[in-house]
Amino acid sequence: METVKQIEGRRCRLSYSIDLKFEPVHEFMNSLHSYICRKSHKKIDLAPCWAQETKESLTPEFARTLDDMLVNGDWRFAYLLAFLVPEGLGVDGFLIWLEHLSTHDLIELYATNGNEFPQEEIESFRNRILAMFQQWNEQYFKDVDPAILHALEQEKEARLSQLSDNSGEAFVDETTNGMLFKPLPGINELLLVPQYHFQPLNIVNQYGNQIICHYNARIYLGDKDLIPTHDLRLLRSLGEKNRLKILRFLHQGPRTFTEIVGHLKISKGITHDHISKLRSAGVLYAHFEGENLTEYSLRNRALNQLQDRLFRYIEAE
C-alpha cells in the first residue's frame, strides 16, 4: 500500500491523455443537472433558495416535467450531447444542431463514443430532450449571470496555460482539488471541464474510452470582504472530531469507505457526510477507477496551504 508521502510526491506520466475544455453549453448542461439532481440541492454552494426560486420562474408544465426527470441512464445520454456538439456553436447553436441532427447520425455519434442507444427509441428520446433543453434555455439559462461564464472561461485559460505533454496526476490533482484517476485498460482520455452550478461537487462519467470530469472550479463571485466559500469550507471541515479522526486514519494510506466506517464505528450515513465535507474541502484524495470512486487518502498539501490561504484573506487590502 502506498504511503501518503508517495502519493503526494508522485509526478507520473499517465497512460491516458488529458484535455481541458470549456464551452457555454457545458455549463448549460451542468446547470440543468444541478436542478434535476434534487438530492444534491442542500450540498451545493448556490443559495438554499436557488432551486425553489428557479422552479417558481418556470412554467408549471415545465416544472412538472423536470420534477419527473431522474439522473439515470437516459440523462447520461442527454448529458453526453454537450460534448458531442461541434465546438464554438454556443447554446443556441447547440439547440439548432440537435434539432437538425438525424436520428441515424445521432445513433452513429453515440456508437462512435462507445454508447449504444436503442434505435426504436432514439427519435422519441431526441424530441423529448430537445424540448426540455429549449425550455431550460428560454426559462433559465439565457438569463444566467454572464460573470459565471466569464469566470469559467478564465479558469479554462489559466489551466490550459499549465497543461503540457508532461502533465500527469499533479495537474489533475491541482485542477480538480484532489481527484486521482487510475490508468485502466481501455481508457484513452480524461477530459476535464470546469463547472460552477454544481460546486463543490463533481460529476464523473465514463463514455467508452473517455472519462469526462465536470469538476468544481472553486469560483467565488460573492462579497470580496468575505472569505471565499472554498477557503471557508476548508476551515469548517476541520472543526469536528470524527473528521479529524478520519484524517488521522488516512495518514496510514488509502482506505475504502467500508474501512473508514469500520474505524469510526458510526453509521454509514454520518460517515459519508463527514467524508463528503472533507472531500469538498480538498483535504482528501478521491481515487477513481473509471467513473467509480474506490478509496480515499490524505491530501497533505491542502493542510499545508491552510495558513497561507487564511492570511491571504486576513491581510488583503
C-alpha positions, 0 to 999 in steps of 0.5 A: 500500500502506498504511503501518503508521502508517495502519493503526494510526491508522485509526478507520473506520466499517465497512460491516458491523455488529458484535455481541458475544455470549456464551452457555454453549453457545458455549463448549460448542461451542468446547470440543468443537472444541478436542478434535476439532481434534487438530492444534491440541492442542500450540498451545493454552494448556490443559495438554499433558495436557488432551486425553489426560486428557479422552479417558481420562474418556470412554467408549471408544465415545465416544472412538472416535467423536470420534477419527473426527470431522474439522473439515470441512464437516459440523462447520461445520454442527454448529458453526453450531447454537450460534448458531442456538439461541434465546438464554438456553436454556443447554446443556441447553436447547440439547440439548432444542431440537435434539432437538425441532427438525424436520428441515424447520425445521432445513433452513429455519434453515440456508437462512435463514443462507445454508447449504444442507444436503442434505435426504436427509441432514439427519435422519441428520446431526441424530441423529448430532450430537445424540448426540455433543453429549449425550455431550460434555455428560454426559462433559465439559462439565457438569463444566467449571470454572464460573470459565471461564464466569464469566470469559467472561461478564465479558469479554462485559460489559466489551466490550459496555460499549465497543461503540457505533454508532461502533465500527469496526476499533479495537474489533475490533482491541482485542477480538480482539488484532489481527484486521482484517476487510475490508468485502466485498460481501455481508457484513452482520455480524461477530459476535464471541464470546469463547472460552477452550478454544481460546486463543490461537487463533481460529476464523473462519467465514463463514455467508452474510452473517455472519462469526462470530469465536470469538476468544481472550479472553486469560483467565488463571485460573492462579497470580496470582504468575505472569505471565499466559500472554498477557503471557508469550507476548508476551515469548517471541515476541520472543526469536528472530531470524527473528521479529524479522526478520519484524517488521522486514519488516512495518514496510514494510506488509502482506505475504502469507505467500508474501512473508514466506517469500520474505524469510526464505528458510526453509521454509514450515513454520518460517515459519508457526510463527514467524508463528503465535507472533507472531500469538498474541502480538498483535504482528501484524495478521491481515487477513481477507477473509471467513473467509480470512486474506490478509496480515499487518502490524505491530501497533505498539501491542502493542510499545508496551504491552510495558513497561507490561504487564511492570511491571504484573506486576513491581510488583503487590502 
